[in-house]
Amino acid sequence: MSKIDLESILSENASKMRPSPARNILAGLNREELISFGGGYPNPETFPVDDLKRIVETLLRESPSSSLQYGPTEGDPKLRRELANRYRSQGVDITKDDIVITTSSQQAIDLCSKIFLNREDTLVCSLPTYFGALQSFWFWGGAPVGVADENNLESTVIKLIEEGRKPKFIYSIPDFQNPSGVTLSLAQRENIIRVARLYDLTIIEDSPYRELRYSGEELPTLLSMDKERVILLGTFSKTLTPGFRLGWIVANPQILDKIVVAKQSADLCASVFDQAIAARYLGDGLFDSNLIKTIELYRGKRELMLECFKRYMPKSVSWTVPEGGLFLFLTLPFGYKSADVLKLTLIENLAFIPGEIFFCNGEGKNTMRINFSYAPNEKIEKGVKILATAIESVISTTPDYR
């Protein structure tokens, strides 16, 4: 029997797909001996199992027909109302009609790419930036242009416009960025808004980690600074449970109309049962109390990892000190490759993510993303020791390519 010539029938979009190296590296995450500094996994200790059990039982007893049925593409009105209430309490004047529930914030990114990007359209993002977003941009034919220094944002936009490649949007993660852990200052946020207004650009504000702050001063969302041109993406994956796969988009009605139609062809609606659980969880006032516990747990893990870095890392290595979120970013001396380090740490059952996947321009080979939320405390110090030893080995045995 002859084999099908798959390449001859695949779409152009399919040819642009790039698999996630992170998912491949973390395929063995469930191995008991593995120490994972790799994925953006929340710690299972933060999952409110008992509260969720009670809510599930209540929903199945009181409203099984609606909880288990199809729902509107826009999402559960109760959940959208609860989310709008939270944003209003934070100074963002919105209603439930400004929100669409998505199947995770990853789908939210993909839907934005779907409605905005034509083939070879440019967009501007930070350098480095979230790989899952880059995957979506590439799939829909986009050409991301990275900006390493926010002060160069305007000059980059001007250059692209002069080349006839005006960006479709600016993609930004202002709070505890993935992968760097860096938070944009108020001046940097104001600059993004200024540039967007000056050159008539839309902003996609990816905000999965904002409520996980451990130190520093809370800063305004980009959405609160310009409701008209900012699209905010949120998620419960980091603050409640990733298993629900629930996210949301906050945007002006004209954009949401397009998002809803694009979502209908993707999945009709997000999980109605999970939305009902989340709505009841927020409505019962349980979210904030669990968030306080989560923040305390992650603050301790961040402090432990930073202390271990200070104690064990070679002096030639640098790293970011995040005010929140799940990650810090480590940089080796120029010329050395984190992939070489990973080969050694995997032998010792330690996984991390090489930083180059987060650079849309192919740079960052000497960087790595380190997650501190998932590993048990006793494994954090052991893992940092393994990592530091591997880095020392690479630096001492590999030629400096500078």
Secondary structure, DSSP 8 states (H G I E B T S, - for coil): -----GGGTS-HHHHT----HHHHHGGGTT-TT-EE-SS----GGG--HHHHHHHHHHHHHH-HHHHTS---TT--HHHHHHHHHHHHHTT----GGGEEEESHHHHHHHHHHHHH--TT-EEEEESS--HHHHHHHHHTT-EEEEESSGGGHHHHHHHHHHTT---SEEEE--SS-TTT-----HHHHHHHHHHHHHTT-EEEEE-SSTT-B-SS-----HHHH-TTTEEEEEESTTTT-GGG--EEEE--HHHHHHHHHHHHTTTSSS-HHHHHHHHHHHHTTHHHHHHHHHHHHHHHHHHHHHHHHHHHS-TT-EE---SBSSEEEEE--TT--HHHHHHHHHHTTEE-EEGGGG-TTS--TTEEEEE-SSS-HHHHHHHHHHHHHHHHHHHHHS----
